[in-house]
Amino acid sequence: MPQLDNLIKYLERLIDTPCLNQLSAASVADYNKDYTALLLNCYVKKEKFTEIKLFIQKAIGENSKNQTIFDVATAIDVCRQQKSTREEAIKLAKYKQMWRLLVQIYIENEKNWQESLTVIKEKINNLREKVDCLQIYGPKLLKESIKQQDQQASALKRNFIGFGSPTKLADDVMAHVKDVARALIDYTKNGSKFKMKQFKDFELKKNQRVRIEDLL
């Protein structure tokens, strides 16, 4: 497939070319997404996984701030679809601090439930975003916890031991929901400020609202 090799060479050179100033911001964004997706999909089709790793490393390297044709979200989305390149998607999401997208990868692609909760707990400090993640993914985490509990109970029953206790995942989810509720009370009680030490890194912008009902 020589045409595909030529296309890859063309796109590689294009990616390294600074964006054209005469294009509108919307046009530049569209080009970035299209060219990034096309190059990465070409790499995948040709099984050029080393090139993908080098491409991502270059994107997060010293020259990553140069205004070149590269779209981070698109690169992550393409890389997360393949098991062989998913680690690059995770690496890029971490580097760019795209925590909600990282949670999505851990849950939908990796099925790494505990790690996804760790990201929600430790990396997402904006209370509105944290609650949004708990609303979207909390039910999935609890459903998985029930599944784990059923499997645990079946195994114990087969061995005539008895029934197990709730899984650590369920306990961790509910503990974090309670922490968020306490943080919200702290914020409301102290004139829109987080005063308690354990919530000192939390933030809530003036135009953001969180209700206790959002957690229920």
C-alpha positions as CSV (number, residue, x, y, z in Angstrom):
1,M,0.0,0.0,0.0
2,P,2.5,2.7,-1.2
3,Q,-0.3,5.3,-1.3
4,L,-0.8,4.9,2.4
5,D,2.9,5.3,3.1
6,N,3.0,8.5,1.0
7,L,-0.1,9.8,2.9
8,I,1.6,9.1,6.2
9,K,4.8,11.0,5.1
10,Y,2.6,13.9,3.9
11,L,0.6,14.1,7.2
12,E,3.8,13.8,9.3
13,R,5.2,16.9,7.6
14,L,1.8,18.6,7.8
15,I,1.5,18.0,11.6
16,D,4.9,19.7,12.1
17,T,3.8,22.8,10.1
18,P,2.6,25.8,12.2
19,C,-1.1,26.7,11.8
20,L,-1.9,29.2,9.1
21,N,-2.8,32.5,10.6
22,Q,-5.2,33.4,7.8
23,L,-7.5,30.6,8.8
24,S,-10.3,31.2,11.3
25,A,-10.0,29.6,14.7
26,A,-12.9,27.2,13.9
27,S,-11.3,26.1,10.7
28,V,-7.9,25.5,12.3
29,A,-9.6,23.4,15.0
30,D,-11.4,21.3,12.4
31,Y,-8.2,20.8,10.4
32,N,-6.3,19.8,13.6
33,K,-8.9,17.1,14.4
34,D,-9.1,15.7,10.9
35,Y,-5.4,15.5,10.3
36,T,-4.6,14.1,13.7
37,A,-7.2,11.4,13.4
38,L,-6.2,10.6,9.9
39,L,-2.5,10.2,10.7
40,L,-3.1,8.1,13.8
41,N,-5.6,5.9,12.0
42,C,-3.0,5.4,9.2
43,Y,-0.4,4.4,11.8
44,V,-2.9,1.9,13.3
45,K,-3.8,0.4,9.9
46,K,-0.1,-0.1,9.2
47,E,0.5,-1.3,12.8
48,K,3.2,1.4,13.3
49,F,2.8,1.4,17.0
50,T,6.3,2.7,17.7
51,E,5.5,5.7,15.5
52,I,2.4,6.3,17.5
53,K,4.4,6.3,20.8
54,L,7.0,8.7,19.3
55,F,4.1,10.9,18.0
56,I,2.6,11.1,21.5
57,Q,6.0,11.7,23.1
58,K,6.6,14.6,20.7
59,A,3.2,16.0,21.5
60,I,4.0,16.2,25.3
61,G,7.7,17.1,24.8
62,E,9.5,20.4,25.1
63,N,8.2,21.7,21.8
64,S,4.6,20.7,22.4
65,K,3.6,24.3,23.0
66,N,4.4,25.2,19.3
67,Q,1.2,25.9,17.4
68,T,1.2,22.9,15.1
69,I,-1.6,20.9,13.6
70,F,-2.3,18.5,16.5
71,D,-5.5,17.9,18.4
72,V,-5.1,16.3,21.9
73,A,-8.6,15.1,22.4
74,T,-8.7,13.5,19.0
75,A,-5.3,11.8,19.6
76,I,-6.6,10.4,22.9
77,D,-9.8,9.2,21.3
78,V,-8.0,7.3,18.5
79,C,-5.4,5.8,20.8
80,R,-7.9,4.6,23.4
81,Q,-9.7,2.4,20.9
82,Q,-6.8,0.0,20.5
83,K,-5.4,-2.0,23.4
84,S,-1.9,-1.6,21.9
85,T,-2.1,2.2,22.0
86,R,-4.3,2.7,25.0
87,E,-1.4,3.4,27.3
88,E,-0.4,6.3,25.1
89,A,-4.0,7.7,25.4
90,I,-3.7,7.4,29.2
91,K,-0.3,9.0,29.3
92,L,-1.5,11.9,27.1
93,A,-4.6,12.5,29.2
94,K,-2.6,12.6,32.4
95,Y,0.0,15.0,30.9
96,K,-2.8,17.3,29.7
97,Q,-4.7,16.9,32.9
98,M,-7.9,15.8,31.1
99,W,-9.2,14.0,34.1
100,R,-12.8,13.5,33.1
101,L,-11.6,11.9,29.8
102,L,-9.2,9.7,31.8
103,V,-12.0,8.5,34.0
104,Q,-14.0,7.7,30.9
105,I,-11.0,5.6,29.5
106,Y,-10.6,3.7,32.8
107,I,-14.3,2.8,33.0
108,E,-15.3,2.3,29.4
109,N,-12.1,0.9,27.9
110,E,-10.0,-0.5,30.8
111,K,-12.8,-1.6,33.2
112,N,-10.4,-0.3,35.9
113,W,-13.1,0.7,38.3
114,Q,-10.9,1.5,41.3
115,E,-8.5,3.6,39.4
116,S,-11.3,5.6,37.8
117,L,-12.6,6.4,41.3
118,T,-9.1,7.3,42.4
119,V,-8.9,9.9,39.6
120,I,-12.3,11.4,40.6
121,K,-11.2,11.6,44.3
122,E,-7.7,12.8,43.9
123,K,-7.4,14.7,40.6
124,I,-10.7,16.5,40.0
125,N,-10.8,19.4,42.5
126,N,-13.6,21.4,40.9
127,L,-16.7,20.4,42.9
128,R,-19.1,20.8,40.0
129,E,-17.0,18.6,37.8
130,K,-16.5,16.1,40.6
131,V,-20.3,15.8,41.1
132,D,-20.9,15.5,37.4
133,C,-18.5,12.6,37.3
134,L,-20.2,10.9,40.3
135,Q,-23.6,11.4,38.6
136,I,-22.5,9.9,35.3
137,Y,-20.2,7.1,36.6
138,G,-21.3,6.5,40.2
139,P,-24.2,4.3,39.2
140,K,-21.8,2.2,37.0
141,L,-19.3,1.9,39.8
142,L,-22.0,0.8,42.3
143,K,-23.5,-1.7,39.7
144,E,-20.0,-3.2,39.3
145,S,-19.7,-3.4,43.0
146,I,-22.9,-5.3,43.3
147,K,-21.7,-7.7,40.5
148,Q,-18.4,-8.2,42.5
149,Q,-20.4,-8.8,45.7
150,D,-22.6,-11.4,43.9
151,Q,-19.5,-13.2,42.6
152,Q,-17.9,-13.1,46.0
153,A,-21.1,-14.5,47.6
154,S,-21.3,-17.3,45.0
155,A,-17.7,-18.3,45.6
156,L,-18.2,-18.2,49.4
157,K,-21.4,-20.2,49.1
158,R,-19.7,-22.9,47.0
159,N,-17.1,-23.2,49.7
160,F,-19.7,-23.3,52.5
161,I,-18.2,-20.2,54.2
162,G,-21.3,-18.0,54.2
163,F,-21.9,-14.6,52.6
164,G,-19.4,-11.8,52.1
165,S,-19.6,-8.1,53.0
166,P,-20.0,-5.1,50.7
167,T,-17.0,-4.7,48.4
168,K,-14.3,-2.0,48.9
169,L,-15.4,-0.3,45.7
170,A,-18.9,0.4,47.1
171,D,-17.5,1.6,50.4
172,D,-15.1,3.9,48.6
173,V,-17.8,5.4,46.3
174,M,-20.1,6.1,49.2
175,A,-17.3,7.5,51.4
176,H,-16.4,9.9,48.7
177,V,-20.0,11.0,48.1
178,K,-20.2,11.8,51.8
179,D,-17.0,13.8,51.6
180,V,-18.4,15.8,48.8
181,A,-21.5,16.5,50.8
182,R,-19.4,17.6,53.7
183,A,-17.4,19.9,51.4
184,L,-20.6,21.4,50.1
185,I,-21.9,22.1,53.6
186,D,-18.5,23.6,54.5
187,Y,-18.6,25.8,51.4
188,T,-22.1,27.0,52.2
189,K,-21.6,27.6,55.9
190,N,-18.4,29.6,55.4
191,G,-19.6,32.2,52.8
192,S,-18.7,30.3,49.6
193,K,-15.2,29.2,50.9
194,F,-13.7,25.9,51.7
195,K,-12.4,26.2,55.2
196,M,-11.8,22.6,56.4
197,K,-8.3,21.3,55.8
198,Q,-9.3,18.2,53.9
199,F,-11.2,20.4,51.3
200,K,-8.5,23.1,50.9
201,D,-7.8,22.0,47.3
202,F,-11.5,22.1,46.2
203,E,-12.8,24.9,44.1
204,L,-16.2,26.1,42.9
205,K,-16.5,28.9,40.4
206,K,-19.0,31.7,41.0
207,N,-21.2,30.7,38.1
208,Q,-21.2,27.0,39.3
209,R,-23.9,25.6,41.5
210,V,-24.0,22.2,43.3
211,R,-27.1,21.1,45.2
212,I,-27.1,18.4,47.9
213,E,-29.9,16.8,45.8
214,D,-27.3,16.2,43.0
215,L,-25.6,13.7,45.3
216,L,-28.6,11.8,46.5
